[in-house]
Amino acid sequence: MTDDSSEESKLVETRDGSHTVYSSRFDQHYHNPNGAIAESRYVFFEKTGLLNNLNNRDQLTILEVGFGTGLNLLLLMDYCLNQDSPTKIDYYSVEGFPLSPEVAKDFNYSEYLSHPNLTNQIGTIFGNLSGGMNHFEITENLTLHLFYGMFEDFKSDNLQANYIFHDAFSPDANPDLWSGEVFQKLKQLSANDAMLSTYSAASSAQGALAWAGWKVAKTRGALGKREMILAALDADRLSDHKRINEERYAQRYEEGDFD
Ligand SMILES: C[S@@+](CC[C@H](N)C(=O)[O-])C[C@H]1O[C@@H](n2cnc3c(N)ncnc32)[C@H](O)[C@@H]1O
């Protein structure tokens, strides 16, 4: 088990005013310095279509790689309450180096939510984590299953994610979470209709996804970034986006072209 006592986790204001954290362990910010909230909304809710899908299903399972500040969970809860969504959601997330409640208490995310009180939940979560799987009934319709440990050790026999928020640090800073084996494992944890999104457009990530058997597309990125990646198991889910040649990328990955 890890703790973050040896590392500095510093609050930083991004350009849209919303907070992010700088991690000295990874020498990287948790979000795009141009706008934490704007990036999360765009990459995980708008581009995936999830935002328009919160009201038309009985049940949804989401898997996040890297819980970080909990911002994606907060945005999801806020969207669900705004839409009065009846959908039952199981939100799985994995975090190897949880932030302390002392850092989390100063986040300014309440200023950006329609339901500011939701942010109280984040301190409670960080203050009550044990190693391994933790379960929190966040609302009547939303359960958080937060694994405190490394993604490499995360297991679940019955998880079938409809959406995967791949929110690791960049491939250069956090290579363990961008390998073909990681995307293979994510595939095994997915439902047939799964959609995976990430802010990154790295060629190595495209290669690793293709090698693991995902259909892969590029689309316009957040906040002026040219591209980001969407991936799915069913090619129809990507019909509005520009697909890559998966066979070629998989072969290049196999040959070590991206190393
Ligand atoms: C970019 S941040 C996540 C941002 C987060 N989704 C948010 O909204 O704040 C990446 C997270 O992945 C975690 N992480 C990095 N490598 C990991 C690993 N191998 N297993 C589990 N967590 C890991 C880091 O501690 C960090 O919290």
The ligand as a MOL file (V3000), in Angstrom:
LIG
                    3D

  0  0  0     0  0            999 V3000
M  V30 BEGIN CTAB
M  V30 COUNTS 27 29 0 0 0
M  V30 BEGIN ATOM
M  V30 1 C -4.3090 12.4770 -14.1350 0
M  V30 2 S -4.5660 11.9430 -12.5020 0 CHG=1
M  V30 3 C -6.2850 11.5420 -12.4160 0
M  V30 4 C -7.2050 12.7130 -12.5500 0
M  V30 5 C -8.5650 12.4090 -11.9660 0
M  V30 6 N -9.3770 11.5660 -12.8030 0
M  V30 7 C -9.2380 13.6950 -11.5780 0
M  V30 8 O -10.2990 14.0220 -12.1400 0
M  V30 9 O -8.7200 14.3710 -10.7060 0 CHG=-1
M  V30 10 C -3.9220 10.2640 -12.5700 0
M  V30 11 C -4.1420 9.4780 -11.3050 0
M  V30 12 O -3.6930 8.1280 -11.5000 0
M  V30 13 C -3.0630 7.6700 -10.3150 0
M  V30 14 N -2.1620 6.5740 -10.7060 0
M  V30 15 C -1.0240 6.6630 -11.4420 0
M  V30 16 N -0.5210 5.4320 -11.6790 0
M  V30 17 C -1.3730 4.5420 -11.0880 0
M  V30 18 C -1.4090 3.1040 -11.0120 0
M  V30 19 N -0.4880 2.3490 -11.6120 0
M  V30 20 N -2.4340 2.5280 -10.3350 0
M  V30 21 C -3.3840 3.3010 -9.7560 0
M  V30 22 N -3.4010 4.6520 -9.7960 0
M  V30 23 C -2.4120 5.2690 -10.4550 0
M  V30 24 C -2.3630 8.9120 -9.7820 0
M  V30 25 O -2.1050 8.8290 -8.4210 0
M  V30 26 C -3.3670 10.0230 -10.1290 0
M  V30 27 O -4.2510 10.2530 -9.0730 0
M  V30 END ATOM
M  V30 BEGIN BOND
M  V30 1 1 1 2
M  V30 2 1 2 3
M  V30 3 1 2 10
M  V30 4 1 3 4
M  V30 5 1 4 5
M  V30 6 1 5 6
M  V30 7 1 5 7
M  V30 8 2 7 8
M  V30 9 1 7 9
M  V30 10 1 10 11
M  V30 11 1 11 12
M  V30 12 1 11 26
M  V30 13 1 12 13
M  V30 14 1 13 14
M  V30 15 1 13 24
M  V30 16 1 14 15
M  V30 17 1 14 23
M  V30 18 2 15 16
M  V30 19 1 16 17
M  V30 20 1 17 18
M  V30 21 2 17 23
M  V30 22 1 18 19
M  V30 23 2 18 20
M  V30 24 1 20 21
M  V30 25 2 21 22
M  V30 26 1 22 23
M  V30 27 1 24 25
M  V30 28 1 24 26
M  V30 29 1 26 27
M  V30 END BOND
M  V30 END CTAB
M  END
